[in-house]
Structure formats: structure tokens, C-alpha cells
Amino acid sequence: MTIDWSWIGDHTDDLTSLTVSHLQAALSAVFFGLLISLPLAVVAHRVRPLRGFLLGLSNVLFTIPSIAIFVLLLPISGLTRTTTVIGLTVYTLVVLLRNTVEGLDSVPTKTKEAAKAMGTRPLRTLLTVELPLALPVIMAGVRIATVMSISLVSVATYIGDGGLGQLFTDGFQRDFPTPVIVGVVLTLLLAVVADALLVGLQYVLTPWKRRRA
Amino acid sequence: MIQFDAIHKRFPNGTTAVHDLSLEIPEGGVTVLVGSSGCGKTTTLRMVNRMVEPTSGTIRVGGKDVTRQDAAELRRSIGYVIQQAGLFPHRTVLDNIATVPLLLGHGRRRARARAAELLETVGLTAESGRRYPHQLSGGQQQRVGVARALAADPPVLLMDEPFGAVDPVVRTQLQDELLRLQKELNKTIVFVTHDVDEAVRLGDRIAIFRTGGHLVQCAAPAELLARPADDFVADFLGAERGLKLLSLKTLADVPQGPAPEGGAWTLVLDEARKPLHWAPKDTKDAEIPLRPLADGDSLLAALDESIASPTGLIARVDADGVLTGVSSRDDIHEHAGRAHTAARTRTGTEPETETAA
């Protein structure tokens, strides 16, 4: 199995646009996943009876095979980027929802009591006390969801999207390994870089967690 | 300043936390709520800023029914020091203190300036303002808790076992600081503790609660120690009630005379006439250390020192530590006895005792 380096040189523009498209699909999924998970997690955290239901639902959605999700979505959104993003978003929910709920649960009662006793109203307490303190646990979920989405985007090749995944189809069809290898390497690189950036973001967002002399 | 009127609190699980409480807390001064756990003292405190709502009855702060006010606004107008400080771990010390001014819309710059001022008030360095709570010791965190409660300059301060989690040495320091602050600020402080000594030390008035949420007696510490309303109060105050009473009386009125000369023991002074120790006439005996006492020290400390002294005498000093004279064990005893009799027979200006219905 040899790599045809000249192929890479000839296709840098394609590779760049596929990488960008790949990343865009994955990040959109995480973004919408967070948008949906945050309010649901707040509800699950505050309304105990709904908690099991919501977490259970996100688990059930996670067990649907990814190809099946795309097929199910076809009649609704067709062969579009929208289908890809919806499909991926569904998968991020299981980690994002669970981690956000656990993050909110991890905020000490004493701290919430203090906020209340100082005269902070519930919404402000949520935004300025509970969510910041839940951030490390939420960020752990975001990291998993991001890496997972980056690896899952390729599945959307079946509906004509799939970012770097298109390189796999291309390589398999022509029995030409170079695009496959390049696709795998670029996907891995994307995942590693995205994860590192998220670690950096978390460091910036949680100054109180840093050790200082 | 704070009026409890026929307050009952029953929790959903059926326990009665507070039973028919009527109590008036006057403006200024420290009122300590004391009692064993489950006696309703913390619940009583938390009803003032509506962290707990009473089942029936009314509470007024500054004449206004608390339940008629917006709960969040009410809480901003009342300082609250929570057990083990309860600081926000993700905010710097300065921002912790600035919490209430920020909620009141004072703006970040002004709120932080006020917070910096308070750091100094509670005896912390400006540098510690940039730290996070977990980087401070327990005692320092507690000071931040007090500063945070004082930030919006509320007339009323609620303190819920604030010094319960620190070691005895630090606790004494924090108590001293609180007394010093209170002299300066003269707030209406309601202080909850289960420690009788702390109550006697800090309280201008002490309210004793019994399990089941009954207020048993509310009176000045001296009054309480001399005339406990019943056996429960007497038991709660402990066997050394008499000694605790002496801790409230100062040495000021005990007569003093010149230091004796030519006896078995001589009081040795340094060149500034500050007492050093007792030296024996027979040089084979070791010299005995002493603790000089000033007028502000308690009769209890004087009694203790007179027992330790080989001559039964205590060395009295002025504010600079210079010897003013000595007092004998008998003089101290006599004064202690008189203090007790006075307290028992209600002479002088005595605050009235309130007993729960």
C-alpha cells in the first residue's frame, strides 16, 4: 500500500474544502446539540421526574444506527447538509445532555444557597453561578461530542455529504488507497486539534481551576 | 428592629422547627440565638431573610412585613454570613465581596472599590483580593464572608454559626474582630451558635431555644447566667455558670495596692517598670512566670492568675504594660462574690427577661 504523493499535491484545493466542510458539519452538530441540551438539562436538573425521561430518550436516540437516521430524515430534509447536521446533532445529545445535567448537579448546594441569600434571582444564579461551576463537566461532554462528531461526519457520505468521508468512497471505488489514507489522517488531525483547542478554551474559561502559588 | 410575632414553622415532614415565637430584637447590638441542634435557631434566623417561610405569624424588619417585600430585594438589604463562608469558588475574593453591590446595580468599578475597602476593614491584605477562595485559609475565608455580608452596608446582619468550622485560636481572633467591627459599625446582628461560651462572649442579649422550637429565655448574658429561667437553661449554660459570669465582669473596680517588698517572693520589673516574673528570696527556687492584667481583663482571668501566683497577688498594668499595683486573691474573691449577688438581686440597670409563652 503506497501513497501517491503527487495525487495529494494535485488535490490540495479539494482536500482543503473537504476538511473545512467536514469540520463545519461536526461543529454545527455540537453547536446545535448544546443549544438543545442546555435548556433540556436545566429542566432535567430542576424537575426530577423529567430527568429520567429526558436522559432515557437521549440514550434511545443514540442507539438508532446512524445510517438509519439519515434514511429516516431523507423524506424531511433530503440530500442536504441539513440532514447531516440533524443526524449528527441527535448523537451529540446523549453526552451533552448527560454531562450538562451532571455538571449542574455537581454545583454545591451551599453555593446556590449563598447566591440566593445574597439576593440573586434564579435566572441570574443559573447564568452566573451554576453554569460557570458546571463548566468543567459540560466541557468534558463537549470534547467527547466534538471528537465523536468529527469521526461520524464520514457516515453522511451515503447521502452525498460526509466531508472527508467522500475520500473513502472515492478510494474504495477506484481501488486507490491514497485518498483513504489521506482521509483517515486528516480526520484524526482534525479531532486532535479540535480537542486541544477545547482544552485551551476550558483553561481560559475557568481561571479559578488553575493552580497558582 | 426585627419583630417575630407568633411565628410557627412546621416542615412538610411534620417536624415543628419553631413553636409560637414572639421576640423583639432591638436596633443595634448582638442578639445570639443559642440552643442544641434541632432547636429551631437556624430556622428562626433564616426566616428573617425569607430563606425559610414561616407557616404562620409575621416577621417585621424595620417595621415592614418581610413577606410583603420582594424576596430577592429583601435579601440584598440584609447581610448574611453563612456557615463555612459559602463563598463562590469561581469568583475572586474581591468579586465575592462585590456580589451585592453588583446586584444592586452599582457598577463593577464602584462595587470593586467598595470591596477593596472592606478587605481592609476585615483585616485582609489588598493582595488577597485577587485570589480565589480555595487559596485562602478557613479563617480568611470567613473574613471574606463577613466582608461580603457588609458590602452593601445593610443595617441588619444575620450570622449562621459563622465561626463553627475554624480552630479555637482562629475562632477567638474572629470573635475579637467581630466585636471590634461591631463597635465601629453598630449593626443589628443576629448570631446563631450552639456554643455557650461564644454566645456569652459576643451577645448583648442571648435567646435560648429548646428542642421543638421553643424560646425559653431571652436576656443579657449576666442576667441569664445569674438567673436562668429554669433547669433547662441552667443545664444548658453548664456547671461553670458562675465562672462564666465572672468572664463578663472586669477587673477595673478591684482595689489595688503597692507591690509587697521583703517577702518570700518579689515582683521583678524591667527598666520600663513592666512586670517580668516573681522571684523567690531563696535563690534555689525557680522564678515563677506571671501574666500582667489590665483593667479591661475579666475577673475570671484575674481569679485564674491569682491562683497561679505564689503570693496570691496579681500584677496590674496600664495600657502600656507599666505596673500600676497589685491586687490580692481576697480582693478579687470579694468582688466576684459581690458581682454574683448583684446579678441575683436585680440591682442597678437590669434588662428585662422575656420568657416564651
Interface residues (C-beta under 8 A of the other chain):
Chain A: K110 T111 E113 A114 A115 K116 A117 M118 G119 T120 R121 R124 V129 P132 L133 T206 P207 W208 R212
Chain B: N49 M51 A72 E73 L74 R75 R76 S77 Y80 I82 Q83 Q84 G86 L87 F88 P89 H90 R91 T99 V100 L103 R131 Y132 H134 Q135 R148
